[in-house]
Each structure stands twice: as structure tokens, then as C-alpha cells.
Amino acid sequence: MTNINQNLENILQEYQKSFEKKVFNDGNSEHDLLMDVFNLTPELKAENMQYWSRELGTCWQKLVVEICKIHCQNFQPALKIGNDEPCDLIVNSYAIDTKYRIGSGDSKTLKGFKQDGNKLKDLGYIPVILILRNDNLPAAITACQTGNWNVYTGDNTFNFIQEISGFDLKQFLMSIKAKFAVVR
């Protein structure tokens, strides 16, 4: 019986060492323009990170799609391949996916990034992923790049949106900071 105890303790000790070495990029400590529009503090966001990230991600996607729908001549909605939607919209030859932040490093997510970009490229599109935040998981960014995605983050994302649409989303969001403040 003591052998099993020792084996279990060895496993726990391995994880203890791993946890002690782990450095987390505290994505909660930074503001982004979308948070500022809603006057969301990092502390409020930290109460339920998954909820806020999901909702801000959906909001980000809707903003980008709406801008391109109105301002881009060759706009097309999300591409569907079977039950899969590898991108949120198409403009000219760009198949564009939007992300608020990429923080997942699970193998299914990483595999999906690789497969979707390659599918889009095989269909003749230039896969582009527009990420609002800069504090993304490096492994996820690498997976996107391996999958032939052109990855834009932060200011580069805003520049790309302005380049294809003529609309300065960054300036717009800066001009309405706290206009839609979340009050509880």
C-alpha cells in the first residue's frame, strides 16, 4: 500500500514543482478599448473571467462584422463548411475570424486553428485572425500561424480593419469610453 502512496505523492510533487515555476500573464490587469467602452474594471472582469471574455468576444465579432458589412464592398457573411464556421466574415479574398483574446492552449483548440486556416487557404482565401487584445497565449498564436493565419493583434488589428473598411474603429471606441458603462 505504501508504494501507491509514494507514487501518488511523486505525481503531486511533480505538479507542485510545475505550479511553482508557472508564471501567469495576468490578462486581468490590462484594460482594452472594449472594456473601457463599458467602463469594466479588471476587478469586475475577474469576478467571472469566462463570462466577460465570451461576451466581449461576441461583442467584438459583431462590431467587426457590422463595420465590414456597411463599409466593405465585397462583404460576405461567415463561411459554413458542414457544421463548421472557420471564419466570421469574408472581405475580398480575406477570410476573417475575430477573437477578443486567445487564451486557450488545449489541443482541440490548437488543432482547430491549424485546420481552419488550412481549409480556408485551400479554398483560395487569405486567412486573417483579428485579435483585440495583446495578451494572448503564445502557443495559440503559433498554432494560428502554423495553420496559415495572418495574425493581427492590438493596434495592428485596428489598422487592418481601417485598411479594408476605411473606418477607424480604434478612434470610434476611444471617443465613446464609458458611454455604455456597466452599473451594478
N, C-alpha and C positions, 0 to 999 in steps of 0.2 A: 504494500500500500504506500509506503514511503517513496517508492520510485515514481509513482504517479504524482505525488505531491511535489517532488523535486522537478519533474518535467513541467508541471503546470507553473511552478514558480519561475522556472527558466524562461518560459514563454512570457510571463508577466514582466520579468526583469528586462527582456529584450524590448518590450513595448515601453517600459519605463525609460530606458535609455533613449529610445526613439523620440518619445514625447519631450524629454528634456532637451533634445537637440533641435526640435521643431521650432522654427521661427514663423510666426503667422504675420502675414501682411494685413494689418488692421484696416480693412476696407471701410470700417465704420467711422474712422476718424477723419475722412475726407468728405468734403461737400462736392457736389456736382451741380451743374446748372438746373437739372430737373428737380433735384432736391430743393434747390433754392426757390424755384417757382412755387413750390408747395410749402416753403419755409419749414422743411423737415430737418430736424437736428439729427446728428449721428446717434444721439442717445435714444431718441424716439425710434429711429430705424432699427437700432439694436434690440429693441423690445421683441421684434419679430422679423428678423432679417429676411427670412424666406418669403414672407408675405410682401414686404416692401419691395424686395428685388423683383419678384414676379410682377407686381402691379406696376412698378416703374418701368419694367421691361416692356410690358404691354402698352403702356402709355407712349414710350419711346418709339415702338414699332408703328403705332397709329399716327404719330406726328410725322415720321419719315414718309410713310405711305401717303398721307394726305398731301404733304408738300409735293411729292413727285406726281401724284395724281393730277394736281392743279397746274404745276409748273413744267412738267416734262411732256414733250410732245409724244414720245414713244413709250408711254407708261403702259405696263401690263400688270395685272394683279398677281398674287402668289401663284407659283407654278406647282401643279399637283402631278406627282408621279405615283400612281396607285393610291395608297393611303398616306404617302409621304409628301411633305411640303418642304423641299430643300432650300427654298428661299421665300422671302416675304413679298417681293416685288421684282419686276424687271423693268429696266430703263435702257433703251437702246440695246446694246449687247451685254449689259451688266445684269447678272442675276444677283440680287442684293438680299442679304439676310441682315437683320438688325438684332443687336444684343445690347442690353443695358450694361452687362458685365459678364464675363465668362469666368465663373468660379468653380466649375465642376471639373474634376480630373478623373471621374470614374471612366472605366474602359469603354462602356457603352456610348457615353457622350463623345469621347475622343474618336472612337471608331466612326460614329455618325458624322462628325465634322469632316473626316477624311473621305468617307464615301460620298457625302452630298456634294462636296466641291468637285470631286472627280466626275460624278454624274453630270453636273452642270457643264463642266468643261467638255465632256464627251458630246453634249447636246449643242455645243458651239457657243456657249456663253462664257463670259469672264466672271467667275465667282468673286463676289465682293462681300465682305462682312464689315458692317459698320457698328463699332462698339463705342458707346458713350463714355464709359469710364476708362481710366488708365491702369487701374489696379487689378489687372486680370491675371489669371493663373498662367504662368509661362508654359506649362505642359499643354494647356488647351490652345494657346496661341500657336505653338509649334505644330500641334495636330492640324489646326486650320491651314497653316502654311504647307504642311505635307500634303494636305488634300487640295492643293492648288487654289486656296482662297487668297485673295488680296486683302490683307487685314489692315483696317484703319481704326485707330483709337483716338479718343480725346479730340484735340484740335484738328487732327488730320481727318477725322470723321466729319466734323463741321465743314472743313474745306472741301471735301469730296461732295457733300450734299450741295454746297453752294456752286461748285463747278458744274454739276449735272442739272441743277434746277434754277440757278440764278437767285435762289432765296438764301438769305443769311440767317439760318436758324439760331446760331450762337447769339447774334445780336438781338434777335427777337426774344429769346429766353432771358437774356440779361436785362432787357427792357421791361420784363414783367415779373421780376423777382418778387416773391412774396404776395403776388396778386391773388393767388389761389391758396393762401395759407390754410393749412390744416389746423383747426382749432378744436380742442377737446375740452 
